[in-house]
């Protein structure tokens, strides 16, 4: 801009009808005075701006004296009086905020600040009007809806807060947790949230967040009701996983099964290969989702896990584990949670193969009570050396209270020489089926 102005001045001829030296002197004097005034005002404003960058009351007051038309200084003065002094000076803060709104009537944040001061002074008419003005000027700003809802709840008009909370969540899901906390404190009734804050058109992920909130506070019955209303909403399992885990941790295995099965028709979870096989994805034909009742895996050092190895007994894929560094560790790289019945007999069949497993304590399958490991814990024989594909069968009977198994590939520490494990292990066609009541529980090995 300065370059353009310089060119303009250098290339433009000014013709001034000044006929005497006296007239020219007056003209030049006027220009000089104007320039000095402009420089003085600019310096004054710059100094005021520097003073206004602090939160010190005296410096802000000086800044406002130097630049009385700057609304930002009055807004800052109001905030300092309201929040940055030992005793809030609410009346003084309100005057500063009012001055800011007069100077900049279309700045929504100034009206919201004025509403805060009026709240402190219990001036409901002022705070109501100021909040309405802030919402009118900035209808898409979530924090103004949040401030308004809190205002109505603090002033014993909680029902007036409900439409603002609904609008808030439609603008920003980040307010979900504080909104649910606020509603729990103000209403104590989750049905009010379901009916008046979360509308039927609300994002299912938002309802799922409320479901998880209720589950986290031990209200699993309410969470189950919410789930029944959104179970067909095509939710990805990663969003449902927190609720699923809460059900498992609380021992609500049947409800966890319901959640898992509800997701299958939507494509979030594929159907199992065999309907009578309790092991999900037992042939490893799909990449596990690492959650729910699918295979789950831990990234462990020195173990390479491949769920898509092509050397399967049947089908396209199998599981391969490579123990790449000789170590004598207890490891469980892969596991699956399987719902079962207490005091019942089961038959576990699977195919394994191995290559150069060096330790006498090789990989094996282990089953234990996922909720109470000390009550039931059994394992197959380990696979060692180099072996071709071969089937194994393992029969066991669950404990009196076992309702959820943890089926895993497990390797215990070796107690004999050579202890360190290296080599490769393959697993395929894992199947778990209940046996008839009269079947014997044989080939079962329990841990001491």
For each residue, the residues with C-beta under 8 A, 3 or more apart:
1: 4 5
2: 5 6
3: 6 7
4: 1 7 8
5: 1 2 8 9
6: 2 3 9 10
7: 3 4 10 11
8: 4 5 11 12
9: 5 6 12
10: 6 7
11: 7 8
12: 8 9
13:
14:
15:
16: 24 27
17:
18: 23 24 27
19: 23
20: 23 24
21: 24 25
22: 25 26
23: 18 19 20 26 27
24: 16 18 20 21 27 28
25: 21 22 28 29
26: 22 23 29 30
27: 16 18 23 24 30 31
28: 24 25 31 32
29: 25 26 32 33
30: 26 27 33 34
31: 27 28 34 35
32: 28 29 35 36
33: 29 30 36 37
34: 30 31 37 38
35: 31 32 38 39
36: 32 33 39 40
37: 33 34 40 41
38: 34 35 41 42
39: 35 36 42 43
40: 36 37 43 44
41: 37 38 44 45
42: 38 39 45 46
43: 39 40 46 47
44: 40 41 47 48 66 67
45: 41 42 48 49 66 67 70
46: 42 43 49 50
47: 43 44 50 51 66
48: 44 45 51 52 62 63 64 66 67 70 73
49: 45 46 52 53 63 67
50: 46 47 53
51: 47 48 54 59 60 62 63 66
52: 48 49 59 60 63 64 67 70 72 73 76
53: 49 50
54: 51 59 60
55: 60 76 80 84
56: 59 60 80
57: 60 61 77 80 81 84 85
58: 61 62
59: 51 52 54 56 62 63
60: 51 52 54 55 56 57 63 64 73 76 77 80
61: 57 58 64 65 77
62: 48 51 58 59 65 66
63: 48 49 51 52 59 60 66 67 70 73
64: 48 52 60 61 67 68 70 73 74 77
65: 61 62 68
66: 44 45 47 48 51 62 63
67: 44 45 48 49 52 63 64 70 73
68: 64 65
69: 103
70: 45 48 52 63 64 67 73 74 103
71: 74 75 99 100 101 103 104 107 110
72: 52 75 76 100
73: 48 52 60 63 64 67 70 76 77
74: 64 70 71 77 78 96 97 99 100 103
75: 71 72 78 79 96 97 100 109 110 113
76: 52 55 60 72 73 79 80
77: 57 60 61 64 73 74 80 81 93 96
78: 74 75 81 82 92 93 94 95 96 97 100 113 114 117
79: 75 76 82 83 84 93 113
80: 55 56 57 60 76 77 83 84 85
81: 57 77 78 84 85 88 89 90 92 93 96
82: 78 79 88 89 90 93 113 116 117 120
83: 79 80 88
84: 55 57 79 80 81
85: 57 80 81 88 89
86:
87:
88: 81 82 83 85 93 120
89: 81 82 85 92 93
90: 81 82 93 94 117 120 121
91: 94 95 121
92: 78 81 89 95 96
93: 77 78 79 81 82 88 89 90 96 97 117 120
94: 78 90 91 97 98 114 117 118 121 123 126
95: 78 91 92 98 99
96: 74 75 77 78 81 92 93 99 100
97: 74 75 78 93 94 100 101 110 113 114 117
98: 94 95 101 102 114
99: 71 74 95 96 102 103
100: 71 72 74 75 78 96 97 103 104 107 110 113 114
101: 71 97 98 104 105 107 110 111 114 130
102: 98 99 105
103: 69 70 71 74 99 100
104: 71 100 101 107 110
105: 101 102
106: 137
107: 71 100 101 104 110 111 137
108: 111 112 133 134 135 137 138 141 144
109: 75 112 113 134 138
110: 71 75 97 100 101 104 107 113 114
111: 101 107 108 114 115 130 131 133 134 137
112: 108 109 115 116 130 131 134 143 144 147
113: 75 78 79 82 97 100 109 110 116 117
114: 78 94 97 98 100 101 110 111 117 118 126 130
115: 111 112 118 119 126 127 130 131 134 147 151
116: 82 112 113 119 120 127 147
117: 78 82 90 93 94 97 113 114 120 121
118: 94 114 115 121 123 124 126 127 130
119: 115 116 122 123 127 151 154 155
120: 82 88 90 93 116 117
121: 90 91 94 117 118 126
122: 119
123: 94 118 119 126 127
124: 118 127 128 155
125: 128 129
126: 94 114 115 118 121 123 129 130
127: 115 116 118 119 123 124 130 131 151 155
128: 124 125 131 132 151
129: 125 126 132 133
130: 101 111 112 114 115 118 126 127 133 134
131: 111 112 115 127 128 134 135 144 147 148 151
132: 128 129 135 136
133: 108 111 129 130 136 137
134: 108 109 111 112 115 130 131 137 138 141 144 147
135: 108 131 132 138 139 144 145 148
136: 132 133 139
137: 106 107 108 111 133 134
138: 108 109 134 135 141 144
139: 135 136
140: 171
141: 108 134 138 144 145 171
142: 145 146 168 171 172 174 175
143: 112 146 147
144: 108 112 131 134 135 138 141 147 148
145: 135 141 142 148 149 164 165 167 168 171
146: 142 143 149 150 164 168 175 178
147: 112 115 116 131 134 143 144 150 151
148: 131 135 144 145 151 152 161 164
149: 145 146 152 153 161 164 165 168 179 182
150: 146 147 153 154 161 182
151: 115 119 127 128 131 147 148 154 155 161
152: 148 149 155 157 158 160 161 164
153: 149 150 157 158 161 182 186
154: 119 150 151
155: 119 124 127 151 152
156:
157: 152 153 160 161
158: 152 153 161 162 186 187
159: 162
160: 152 157 163 164
161: 148 149 150 151 152 153 157 158 164 165 186
162: 158 159 165 166 192 196 197
163: 160 166 167
164: 145 146 148 149 152 160 161 167 168
165: 145 149 161 162 168 169 179 182 183 197
166: 162 163 169 170 196 197 198 199
167: 145 163 164 170 171
168: 142 145 146 149 164 165 171 172 175 179
169: 165 166 172 173 175 176 179 197 198 202 206
170: 166 167 202
171: 140 141 142 145 167 168
172: 142 168 169 175
173: 169 176 203 205 206 209
174: 142
175: 142 146 168 169 172 178 179
176: 169 173 179 180 206 209 210 213
177: 180 181 209 213
178: 146 175 181 182
179: 149 165 168 169 175 176 182 183 197
180: 176 177 183 184 193 209 210 213
181: 177 178 184 185
182: 149 150 153 165 178 179 185 186
183: 165 179 180 186 187 192 193 197
184: 180 181 187 188 217
185: 181 182 188
186: 153 158 161 182 183
187: 158 183 184 192 193
188: 184 185
189: 192 193
190: 193 194 210 214 219 222
191: 194 195
192: 162 183 187 189 195 196 197
193: 180 183 187 189 190 196 197 198 210
194: 190 191 197 198 207 210 226
195: 191 192 198
196: 162 166 192 193
197: 162 165 166 169 179 183 192 193 194
198: 166 169 193 194 195 202 206 207 210
199: 166 202
200:
201:
202: 169 170 198 199 206 207
203: 173 206 207
204: 207 208 230 233 235
205: 173 208 209 235 239
206: 169 173 176 198 202 203 209 210
207: 194 198 202 203 204 210 211 226 229 230
208: 204 205 211 212 226 230 235 239 240 243
209: 173 176 177 180 205 206 212 213
210: 176 180 190 193 194 198 206 207 213 214 226
211: 207 208 214 215 223 226 227 230 243
212: 208 209 215 216 223 242 243 246
213: 176 177 180 209 210 216 217
214: 190 210 211 217 219 220 222 223 226
215: 211 212 218 219 220 223 242 243 246 247
216: 212 213 246
217: 184 213 214
218: 215
219: 190 214 215 222 223
220: 214 215 223 224 246 247 250 252 255
221: 224 225
222: 190 214 219 225 226
223: 211 212 214 215 219 220 226 227 243 246
224: 220 221 227 228 255
225: 221 222 228 229
226: 194 207 208 210 211 214 222 223 229 230
227: 211 223 224 230 231 243 259 262
228: 224 225 231
229: 207 225 226
230: 204 207 208 211 226 227 233 235
231: 227 228 259 262 263
232: 262 266
233: 204 230
234: 266 267 268
235: 204 205 208 230 239 240 263 266 268
236: 239 240 268
237: 240 241 244 263 268 269 289 291 292
238: 241 289 291
239: 205 208 235 236 242
240: 208 235 236 237 243 244 259 263 268
241: 237 238 244 245 291 292
242: 212 215 239 245 246
243: 208 211 212 215 223 227 240 246 247 259
244: 237 240 241 247 248 256 259 260 291 292
245: 241 242 248 249
246: 212 215 216 220 223 242 243 249 250
247: 215 220 243 244 250 252 253 255 256 259
248: 244 245 251 252 253 256 337 370 404
249: 245 246
250: 220 246 247
251: 248 371 403
252: 220 247 248 255 256
253: 247 248 256 257 339 403 404
254: 257 258 339
255: 220 224 247 252 258 259
256: 244 247 248 252 253 259 260 293 339
257: 253 254 260 261 293 339
258: 254 255 261 262
259: 227 231 240 243 244 247 255 256 262 263
260: 244 256 257 263 264 269 292 293
261: 257 258 264
262: 227 231 232 258 259 265 266
263: 231 235 237 240 259 260 266 268 269
264: 260 261 268 269 270 271
265: 262
266: 232 234 235 262 263
267: 234 270
268: 234 235 236 237 240 263 264
269: 237 260 263 264 289 292 294
270: 264 267 281 286
271: 264
272: 275 277 280 281 282
273: 277 281 282 283 285
274: 277 282 431
275: 272
276: 433
277: 272 273 274 282 431 432 433
278: 338 339 340 346 432 433 434
279: 282 336 338 407 430 431 432
280: 272 293 294 295 336 338
281: 270 272 273 284 285 286 288 294 295
282: 272 273 274 277 279 350 429 430 431 432
283: 273 312 314 315 317 318 428 429 430
284: 281 288 295 307 308 312 315 317 318 319 427 428
285: 273 281 315 316 317
286: 270 281
287: 307 308
288: 281 284 294 295 296 297 307
289: 237 238 269 292 294
290: 294 295 296 297
291: 237 238 241 244 294 296
292: 237 241 244 260 269 289 337
293: 256 257 260 280 336 337 338 339
294: 269 280 281 288 289 290 291 336
295: 280 281 284 288 290 307 319 334 335 336
296: 288 290 291 334 335 336 337
297: 288 290 305 307 333 334 335
298: 332 333 334
299: 305
300: 303 331 333
301: 325
302: 323 324 325 327
303: 300 321 322 323 324 331 333
304: 321 322 324
305: 297 299 319 320 321 333 334
306: 309 319 320 321 322
307: 284 287 288 295 297 317 319
308: 284 287 317
309: 306 312 317 318 319 320 426
310: 316 317
311: 318 320 426
312: 283 284 309 315 316 317 318 428
313: 318 351 389 428 429
314: 283 428 429
315: 283 284 285 312 318 428
316: 285 310 312
317: 283 284 285 307 308 309 310 312
318: 283 284 309 311 312 313 315 351 426 427 428
319: 284 295 305 306 307 309 334 409 426 427 428
320: 305 306 309 311 424 425 426
321: 303 304 305 306 333 334 363 409 424 425 426 427
322: 303 304 306 423 424
323: 302 303 327 357 421 422 423 424 425
324: 302 303 304 422
325: 301 302 422
326: 358 420 421 422
327: 302 323 420 421
328: 359 413 414 419 420 421
329: 411 413 421
330: 410 411 412 413
331: 300 303 410 411
332: 298 335 366 408 409 410 411
333: 297 298 300 303 305 321 409
334: 295 296 297 298 305 319 321 408 409
335: 295 296 297 332 406 407 408 409
336: 279 280 293 294 295 296 406 407 408
337: 248 292 293 296 370 404 405 406 407
338: 278 279 280 293 404 405 406 407 432
339: 253 254 256 257 278 293 403 404 405
340: 278 344 346 398 402 403 404 405 434
341: 344 398 403 434
342: 398 399 400 401 402 403
343: 397 398 399 400 402
344: 340 341 397 398 434
345: 395 396 397 434 435 436 437 439 441
346: 278 340 395 396 397 398 432 433 434 435
347: 393 394 395 432 433 434 435 439
348: 365 367 380 393 394 395 396 407 430 431 432
349: 391 392 393 394 429 430 431 433
350: 282 365 391 392 394 427 428 429 430 431
351: 313 318 389 390 391 392 427 428 429
352: 383 387 389 390 392 425 426 427 428
353: 383 387 388 389 390 425 426
354: 357 362 363 383 384 385 386 387 423 424 425 426
355: 386 423 424
356: 385 386 422 423 424
357: 323 354 362 363 383 384 385 386 421 422 423 424 425
358: 326 418 420 421 422 423
359: 328 362 384 414 418 419 420 421
360: 382 384 414 416 418
361: 382 411 412 413 414 415 416 419 421
362: 354 357 359 382 383 384 385 411 421 423 425
363: 321 354 357 382 383 409 410 411 425
364: 379 380 381 382 383 409 410 411
365: 348 350 379 380 394 407 408 409 410 427 430
366: 332 377 378 379 380 406 407 408 409 410
367: 348 376 377 378 379 396 405 406 407 408
368: 373 376 377 378 405 406
369: 372 373 374 375 376 377 398 399 401 402 404 405 406
370: 248 337 373 404 405 406
371: 251 403 404
372: 369 375 376 399 401 402
373: 368 369 370 376 377 406
374: 369 377
375: 369 372 399 400 401 402
376: 367 368 369 372 373 398 399 402
377: 366 367 368 369 373 374 446 447
378: 366 367 368 396 444 445 446 447
379: 364 365 366 367 410 445 446 447
380: 348 364 365 366 392 394 445
381: 364 392 445
382: 360 361 362 363 364 411
383: 352 353 354 357 362 363 364 387 425
384: 354 357 359 360 362
385: 354 356 357 362
386: 354 355 356 357
387: 352 353 354 383 390
388: 353
389: 313 351 352 353 426 428
390: 351 352 353 387
391: 349 350 351 429
392: 349 350 351 352 380 381
393: 347 348 349 443
394: 347 348 349 350 365 380 443 444
395: 345 346 347 348 435 439 440 441 442 443 444
396: 345 346 348 367 378 441 444
397: 343 344 345 346 441 444
398: 340 341 342 343 344 346 369 376 402 405
399: 342 343 369 372 375 376 402
400: 342 343 375
401: 342 369 372 375
402: 340 342 343 369 372 375 376 398 399 405
403: 251 253 339 340 341 342 371
404: 248 253 337 338 339 340 369 370 371
405: 337 338 339 340 367 368 369 370 398 402 432
406: 335 336 337 338 366 367 368 369 370 373
407: 279 335 336 337 338 348 365 366 367 430 432
408: 332 334 335 336 365 366 367
409: 319 321 332 333 334 335 363 364 365 366 425 427
410: 330 331 332 363 364 365 366 379
411: 329 330 331 332 361 362 363 364 382 421
412: 330 361
413: 328 329 330 361 419
414: 328 359 360 361 418 419 420 421
415: 361 419
416: 360 361 419
417:
418: 358 359 360 414
419: 328 359 361 413 414 415 416
420: 326 327 328 358 359 414
421: 323 326 327 328 329 357 358 359 361 362 411 414
422: 323 324 325 326 356 357 358
423: 322 323 354 355 356 357 358 362
424: 320 321 322 323 354 355 356 357
425: 320 321 323 352 353 354 357 362 363 383 409
426: 309 311 318 319 320 321 352 353 354 389
427: 284 318 319 321 350 351 352 365 409 430
428: 283 284 312 313 314 315 318 319 350 351 352 389
429: 282 283 313 314 349 350 351 391
430: 279 282 283 348 349 350 365 407 427
431: 274 277 279 282 348 349 350
432: 277 278 279 282 338 346 347 348 405 407
433: 276 277 278 346 347 349
434: 278 340 341 344 345 346 347
435: 345 346 347 395 439
436: 345 439
437: 345
438:
439: 345 347 395 435 436
440: 395
441: 345 395 396 397 444
442: 395
443: 393 394 395
444: 378 394 395 396 397 441
445: 378 379 380 381
446: 377 378 379
447: 377 378 379
448:
